[in-house]
Amino acid sequence: MERHPSPLSFVSEAPAHDPVICARPSKAVTAAQWFLENFDGDTLYAVKVNPAPWMIDALYKAGVRWFDVASEAEMELVAARCPDARMAYMHPVKSRRAIHRAYHEFGCNIFALDCLEELEKILEETGGAKDLQLIVRTSVSGEGSLLPLVGKFGAPDQDVPALLQACRAHADELGIAFHVGSQCMDPNAFRKAMVQASHLIVEAGVTVDIVDVGGGFPSVYPGMTPPPLSAYMDAIHEEFEEMMVLENADLWCEPGRAIAAEGASLLTRVDLVQGGRVFLNDGGYGALYDAVHERWTYPARVFGADGRLKGTGTETAYTVYGPTCDSSDAFPEPMMFPADLEEGDYVEFGNLGAYGAAMASGFNGFGRYETIEVCDAPFASAYATSGEVVPFRRVETGTGRR
């Protein structure tokens, strides 16, 4: 990647024709090292959040050696760049080929599941392997998260005891897992889920070697300032001491957003200003999928092609569109931009290292990005001290709900 002091300095040198991912790998390193130093267990990076090679390389440099993978492509990526890393296949539903490749080709013996049918597939495709670590994913309420992940995955309480018993019969090590939901704003959600898991373990009457508290750790966005991450660590560590598991049981977490979000921003170009309408060169089928379809709010700033920061004067409400010819490629709420916004200006959306370019579809021929490394601070940080972040105006990109 080319390296530049900031996105502003980059565009002041030459126009950017495609949307630009402004990578800040050092910020991902800072976030990863925080978890490695403060989480009393093993930290697995959830690759799906941002599978960019530069992100994987940065996290490996930070000391991350465990990766939560969910597909063959993610296994191939991690194996190619981090040959001594350990992978855990935490997607509860996998194809038979993926299971077979995971175990026989990539040496992955950790599999999540939430039903007996999936257990049968795992046993058959691994040849009844004796070194399996089987992780039973349970369903939790999602209360306290801005994106509850209930309904698709997670065994209901009434099914968990029998599933734990069935897995115990075949597992070298048995685990229990849950996901409290994305952008969890309440540390006690982890505590409640761990209490629920403990009750299910007792009902099953089995020994458990691993407790995986999943992801859901939050980042900082406008209107979504969570409690400090230390409060989440306190809740998890305190409750783990009370859980009905083996004394030497392992504790895992799978942060994605909290590690990756501050690692990148998105630089978009204004292609047209027409009355109260603005057209950007990225949108709802690209890295701004969440802003358009999930009403997610990102920090933003506007500057001209000459690198001059705009936004100190009068602002106007604009209807904002992405570049595709689909009429649904439009931001759900008007956005406040400088009244002198014009074609050729740039809008930088911050903290888009998580669920940004990873969500781009390529629809209509768009979704092509240039990636550069920048050395300035992220817009907002869960890890920085005062003075280490970029001041930003709150630019409304929705209701703040996801």
C-alpha positions as CSV (number, residue, x, y, z in Angstrom):
1,M,0.0,0.0,0.0
2,E,1.1,3.6,-0.6
3,R,1.5,5.5,2.6
4,H,0.2,9.0,3.2
5,P,0.1,11.3,6.2
6,S,-3.7,11.6,5.9
7,P,-6.6,11.2,3.5
8,L,-6.6,14.9,2.9
9,S,-3.0,14.9,1.8
10,F,-3.7,12.0,-0.5
11,V,-6.4,13.7,-2.5
12,S,-4.6,17.0,-2.6
13,E,-1.9,15.3,-4.7
14,A,-4.3,13.8,-7.3
15,P,-8.0,13.1,-7.8
16,A,-9.3,9.8,-6.4
17,H,-11.6,8.2,-9.0
18,D,-12.6,5.1,-7.0
19,P,-13.7,5.0,-3.4
20,V,-10.6,4.8,-1.2
21,I,-10.1,2.6,1.9
22,C,-7.9,4.5,4.2
23,A,-6.2,1.8,6.2
24,R,-4.8,2.5,9.7
25,P,-3.2,-0.9,10.6
26,S,-1.5,0.5,13.6
27,K,-5.0,1.2,15.1
28,A,-6.0,-2.4,14.6
29,V,-2.8,-3.4,16.3
30,T,-3.6,-1.2,19.3
31,A,-7.1,-2.7,19.6
32,A,-5.9,-6.3,19.2
33,Q,-3.1,-5.8,21.8
34,W,-5.7,-4.4,24.2
35,F,-7.7,-7.6,24.1
36,L,-4.6,-9.8,24.3
37,E,-3.5,-7.9,27.4
38,N,-6.8,-7.5,29.1
39,F,-8.9,-10.5,28.3
40,D,-8.0,-13.4,30.6
41,G,-8.2,-16.1,28.0
42,D,-7.8,-16.7,24.2
43,T,-8.7,-13.9,21.7
44,L,-9.9,-15.2,18.3
45,Y,-10.3,-12.5,15.6
46,A,-13.6,-12.9,13.7
47,V,-12.3,-12.8,10.1
48,K,-15.6,-12.0,8.5
49,V,-15.6,-8.5,10.0
50,N,-12.7,-7.4,7.8
51,P,-10.8,-10.1,5.8
52,A,-8.5,-7.7,4.1
53,P,-4.9,-9.1,3.8
54,W,-3.5,-5.9,5.4
55,M,-5.8,-6.4,8.4
56,I,-4.8,-10.1,8.9
57,D,-1.1,-9.1,8.6
58,A,-1.5,-6.3,11.1
59,L,-3.3,-8.6,13.7
60,Y,-0.7,-11.3,13.2
61,K,2.0,-8.7,13.9
62,A,0.1,-7.7,17.0
63,G,0.3,-11.2,18.3
64,V,-3.0,-12.7,17.3
65,R,-2.6,-16.4,16.7
66,W,-6.3,-17.5,16.8
67,F,-8.8,-16.8,14.1
68,D,-12.5,-17.4,14.0
69,V,-13.3,-18.6,10.4
70,A,-16.6,-19.1,8.8
71,S,-15.9,-20.4,5.3
72,E,-13.4,-22.1,3.1
73,A,-12.2,-18.8,1.7
74,E,-11.4,-17.5,5.2
75,M,-9.5,-20.7,6.0
76,E,-7.5,-20.3,2.8
77,L,-6.7,-16.7,3.6
78,V,-5.5,-17.4,7.2
79,A,-3.5,-20.5,6.2
80,A,-1.7,-18.5,3.4
81,R,-0.8,-15.6,5.6
82,C,-0.5,-17.0,9.1
83,P,0.7,-20.6,8.7
84,D,1.3,-21.2,12.4
85,A,-2.1,-19.7,13.5
86,R,-4.9,-21.8,14.9
87,M,-8.3,-21.7,13.3
88,A,-11.7,-22.4,14.9
89,Y,-14.6,-23.0,12.5
90,M,-17.3,-21.1,14.4
91,H,-20.0,-21.1,11.8
92,P,-22.7,-23.4,13.2
93,V,-23.7,-24.7,9.8
94,K,-21.1,-25.9,7.3
95,S,-21.0,-27.8,4.1
96,R,-19.6,-31.3,4.2
97,R,-16.7,-30.3,1.9
98,A,-15.9,-27.4,4.2
99,I,-15.8,-29.6,7.3
100,H,-13.6,-32.2,5.4
101,R,-11.2,-29.6,4.2
102,A,-11.1,-27.8,7.6
103,Y,-10.0,-31.0,9.4
104,H,-7.9,-32.9,6.8
105,E,-6.4,-30.0,4.8
106,F,-6.1,-27.1,7.3
107,G,-5.7,-29.0,10.6
108,C,-8.7,-27.3,12.1
109,N,-10.3,-29.5,14.8
110,I,-12.5,-26.9,16.5
111,F,-16.1,-26.8,15.2
112,A,-19.2,-25.0,16.5
113,L,-22.7,-26.5,16.1
114,D,-26.2,-26.0,17.4
115,C,-28.0,-29.2,16.4
116,L,-27.5,-33.0,16.3
117,E,-27.7,-33.0,12.5
118,E,-24.6,-30.8,12.3
119,L,-22.8,-33.1,14.8
120,E,-23.4,-36.1,12.6
121,K,-21.9,-34.2,9.6
122,I,-18.8,-33.3,11.6
123,L,-18.2,-36.8,12.9
124,E,-18.7,-38.3,9.4
125,E,-16.5,-35.9,7.6
126,T,-13.7,-36.0,10.1
127,G,-13.8,-39.8,10.2
128,G,-14.8,-39.9,13.8
129,A,-11.7,-38.0,14.9
130,K,-10.7,-38.3,18.5
131,D,-9.2,-34.9,18.9
132,L,-12.3,-32.8,18.2
133,Q,-13.1,-29.7,20.2
134,L,-16.9,-29.3,19.8
135,I,-18.5,-26.0,20.8
136,V,-22.2,-25.9,21.4
137,R,-23.7,-22.6,20.5
138,T,-26.7,-21.6,22.6
139,S,-29.4,-19.0,21.9
140,V,-29.5,-15.8,24.1
141,S,-31.8,-12.9,24.1
142,G,-29.7,-10.2,22.4
143,E,-30.9,-7.7,25.0
144,G,-28.6,-4.7,25.2
145,S,-27.2,-5.0,21.7
146,L,-28.0,-2.7,18.8
147,L,-28.1,-5.7,16.4
148,P,-29.6,-8.7,18.1
149,L,-28.5,-11.9,16.4
150,V,-31.4,-14.2,17.5
151,G,-33.3,-16.6,15.4
152,K,-30.9,-18.0,12.9
153,F,-28.3,-19.7,15.1
154,G,-28.1,-21.0,18.7
155,A,-29.8,-24.0,20.1
156,P,-32.9,-23.3,22.3
157,D,-32.5,-24.0,26.0
158,Q,-34.7,-27.1,25.8
159,D,-32.3,-28.7,23.3
160,V,-29.0,-27.8,24.8
161,P,-28.6,-30.4,27.5
162,A,-29.1,-33.3,25.1
163,L,-26.8,-31.7,22.6
164,L,-24.1,-31.2,25.2
165,Q,-24.4,-34.8,26.2
166,A,-24.1,-36.0,22.7
167,C,-21.1,-33.9,22.0
168,R,-19.4,-34.9,25.2
169,A,-19.4,-38.5,24.0
170,H,-17.3,-37.6,21.0
171,A,-15.3,-34.5,22.0
172,D,-11.8,-34.4,23.3
173,E,-12.8,-31.0,24.7
174,L,-16.3,-29.7,25.0
175,G,-17.3,-26.0,24.9
176,I,-20.3,-23.8,25.2
177,A,-20.7,-20.6,23.3
178,F,-23.2,-17.7,22.7
179,H,-23.3,-14.3,20.9
180,V,-25.0,-11.5,22.8
181,G,-25.5,-9.5,19.6
182,S,-23.5,-6.9,17.6
183,Q,-22.5,-3.6,19.3
184,C,-23.6,-4.7,22.7
185,M,-24.0,-1.7,24.9
186,D,-24.5,-3.5,28.2
187,P,-21.6,-5.5,29.9
188,N,-24.2,-7.3,32.0
189,A,-25.5,-9.0,28.8
190,F,-22.4,-11.2,28.9
191,R,-22.9,-11.9,32.6
192,K,-26.5,-13.0,32.0
193,A,-25.6,-15.2,29.1
194,M,-22.9,-16.9,31.2
195,V,-25.4,-17.6,34.0
196,Q,-27.8,-19.1,31.5
197,A,-25.0,-21.3,30.1
198,S,-24.0,-22.4,33.5
199,H,-27.6,-23.6,34.3
200,L,-27.7,-25.6,31.0
201,I,-24.4,-27.2,31.9
202,V,-25.7,-28.3,35.2
203,E,-28.9,-29.6,33.7
204,A,-26.8,-31.6,31.2
205,G,-24.6,-33.1,33.9
206,V,-21.5,-32.9,31.8
207,T,-18.0,-31.5,32.2
208,V,-17.2,-28.4,30.1
209,D,-13.7,-27.4,29.1
210,I,-14.3,-24.2,27.1
211,V,-16.5,-21.1,27.5
212,D,-16.7,-18.9,24.4
213,V,-18.3,-15.6,25.1
214,G,-18.3,-14.8,21.4
215,G,-18.3,-11.3,20.0
216,G,-20.5,-8.2,20.4
217,F,-17.8,-6.0,21.9
218,P,-18.6,-2.4,20.8
219,S,-16.8,0.4,19.1
220,V,-17.5,4.1,19.2
221,Y,-19.9,5.8,16.8
222,P,-21.8,9.1,17.0
223,G,-24.7,8.6,19.4
224,M,-23.4,5.2,20.4
225,T,-20.8,5.6,23.1
226,P,-20.6,2.4,25.1
227,P,-19.2,1.8,28.6
228,P,-15.5,1.3,28.7
229,L,-14.3,-2.1,27.5
230,S,-12.8,-2.7,30.9
231,A,-16.4,-3.0,32.2
232,Y,-17.0,-5.9,29.8
233,M,-13.8,-7.6,30.9
234,D,-14.8,-7.2,34.6
235,A,-18.3,-8.7,34.0
236,I,-16.9,-11.7,32.0
237,H,-14.0,-12.5,34.4
238,E,-16.2,-12.2,37.5
239,E,-18.9,-14.5,36.1
240,F,-16.4,-17.0,34.7
241,E,-15.2,-17.6,38.2
242,E,-18.8,-18.6,39.2
243,M,-19.5,-20.9,36.2
244,M,-20.1,-24.6,36.6
245,V,-17.1,-25.6,34.5
246,L,-13.9,-27.4,35.0
247,E,-11.4,-25.6,37.2
248,N,-8.9,-25.4,34.4
249,A,-11.5,-24.5,31.7
250,D,-10.4,-22.1,29.0
251,L,-12.1,-18.8,28.3
252,W,-12.4,-17.6,24.7
253,C,-13.7,-14.4,23.0
254,E,-14.2,-13.6,19.3
255,P,-14.1,-9.8,18.9
256,G,-14.4,-8.4,15.4
257,R,-15.9,-5.0,15.4
258,A,-14.0,-3.8,18.5
259,I,-10.7,-4.8,16.9
260,A,-11.3,-3.7,13.3
261,A,-13.6,-0.6,13.3
262,E,-10.9,2.0,14.0
263,G,-8.6,0.4,11.5
264,A,-10.0,2.1,8.4
265,S,-12.2,4.9,7.1
266,L,-13.8,5.3,3.7
267,L,-13.1,8.2,1.3
268,T,-15.9,8.9,-1.1
269,R,-16.1,11.5,-3.9
270,V,-19.0,13.7,-4.6
271,D,-20.0,13.0,-8.3
272,L,-23.0,15.4,-8.4
273,V,-24.7,18.0,-6.4
274,Q,-28.1,18.9,-7.8
275,G,-30.4,21.0,-5.7
276,G,-30.9,19.1,-2.5
277,R,-29.5,15.9,-3.8
278,V,-25.9,14.5,-3.5
279,F,-24.5,11.5,-5.4
280,L,-21.4,9.7,-4.0
281,N,-19.2,7.1,-5.7
282,D,-20.0,4.5,-3.0
283,G,-23.2,3.5,-1.2
284,G,-25.6,0.8,-0.1
285,Y,-24.2,-1.9,-2.4
286,G,-20.6,-1.1,-1.2
287,A,-18.8,-0.3,2.0
288,L,-21.7,1.9,3.1
289,Y,-24.2,-1.0,3.2
290,D,-24.8,-0.6,6.9
291,A,-25.3,3.2,6.6
292,V,-28.0,2.7,4.0
293,H,-29.7,-0.6,4.9
294,E,-29.1,-0.8,8.7
295,R,-29.3,2.9,9.5
296,W,-25.9,2.8,11.1
297,T,-24.4,6.1,12.0
298,Y,-20.8,6.9,11.1
299,P,-18.7,10.0,11.9
300,A,-17.9,12.0,8.8
301,R,-16.0,15.0,7.6
302,V,-16.0,16.9,4.2
303,F,-13.1,18.5,2.4
304,G,-12.4,19.8,-1.0
305,A,-10.1,18.4,-3.7
306,D,-7.5,20.9,-2.5
307,G,-7.5,19.3,1.0
308,R,-9.3,22.2,2.6
309,L,-11.6,21.0,5.4
310,K,-15.2,22.2,4.9
311,G,-18.0,22.4,7.4
312,T,-17.3,25.5,9.5
313,G,-20.1,27.5,8.0
314,T,-23.7,27.0,7.0
315,E,-25.0,23.5,6.6
316,T,-27.8,22.1,4.4
317,A,-29.8,18.9,4.6
318,Y,-29.2,16.7,1.5
319,T,-30.7,13.5,0.2
320,V,-27.7,11.3,-0.4
321,Y,-27.5,8.5,-3.1
322,G,-24.9,5.9,-3.9
323,P,-23.6,5.3,-7.4
324,T,-25.7,2.4,-8.7
325,C,-28.8,2.7,-10.8
326,D,-30.9,1.1,-8.1
327,S,-33.3,3.6,-6.6
328,S,-33.0,1.9,-3.2
329,D,-29.3,2.9,-3.1
330,A,-30.2,6.0,-1.0
331,F,-29.4,6.9,2.6
332,P,-32.6,6.5,4.7
333,E,-32.4,10.0,6.3
334,P,-31.2,13.4,5.0
335,M,-27.6,14.3,5.9
336,M,-26.2,17.6,6.9
337,F,-23.4,18.8,4.7
338,P,-21.7,22.2,4.1
339,A,-23.9,24.5,2.0
340,D,-20.9,25.0,-0.4
341,L,-20.7,21.2,-1.1
342,E,-19.8,20.7,-4.8
343,E,-18.8,18.1,-7.3
344,G,-15.3,16.9,-6.7
345,D,-15.5,17.3,-2.9
346,Y,-14.8,14.3,-0.7
347,V,-16.7,12.8,2.3
348,E,-14.7,10.6,4.6
349,F,-16.7,8.2,6.7
350,G,-14.8,7.1,9.8
351,N,-14.5,3.9,11.8
352,L,-15.5,1.8,8.9
353,G,-12.8,-0.9,9.4
354,A,-15.6,-3.3,10.5
355,Y,-18.3,-4.4,8.1
356,G,-17.2,-1.8,5.5
357,A,-15.6,-3.0,2.3
358,A,-16.3,-6.6,3.4
359,M,-19.9,-5.9,2.6
360,A,-19.4,-4.6,-0.9
361,S,-21.2,-6.7,-3.6
362,G,-19.8,-5.4,-6.9
363,F,-23.4,-4.8,-8.1
364,N,-23.7,-2.7,-11.2
365,G,-19.9,-2.8,-11.7
366,F,-19.2,-0.7,-8.6
367,G,-17.5,-1.9,-5.4
368,R,-13.9,-1.4,-6.6
369,Y,-11.6,0.3,-4.1
370,E,-8.2,1.7,-3.9
371,T,-6.5,1.1,-0.6
372,I,-3.9,3.3,1.0
373,E,-2.3,3.5,4.4
374,V,-2.7,6.7,6.4
375,C,-1.0,7.8,9.5
376,D,-3.5,10.1,11.2
377,A,-5.7,9.2,14.1
378,P,-9.2,7.5,13.8
379,F,-12.3,9.6,14.2
380,A,-13.1,8.2,17.6
381,S,-11.5,5.6,19.7
382,A,-12.3,3.2,22.5
383,Y,-8.6,3.0,23.2
384,A,-7.2,6.5,22.8
385,T,-6.6,9.1,25.4
386,S,-7.6,12.8,25.0
387,G,-6.1,14.4,22.0
388,E,-5.4,11.2,20.1
389,V,-8.5,11.3,17.9
390,V,-9.7,13.4,15.0
391,P,-12.5,15.9,15.9
392,F,-15.6,15.4,13.8
393,R,-18.9,16.9,13.2
394,R,-21.8,14.5,13.7
395,V,-23.2,13.8,10.2
396,E,-26.5,12.0,10.5
397,T,-26.5,8.8,8.5
398,G,-29.6,7.3,10.1
399,T,-31.2,6.7,13.5
400,G,-28.1,5.1,15.1
401,R,-29.8,1.7,15.3
402,R,-28.5,-1.5,13.8
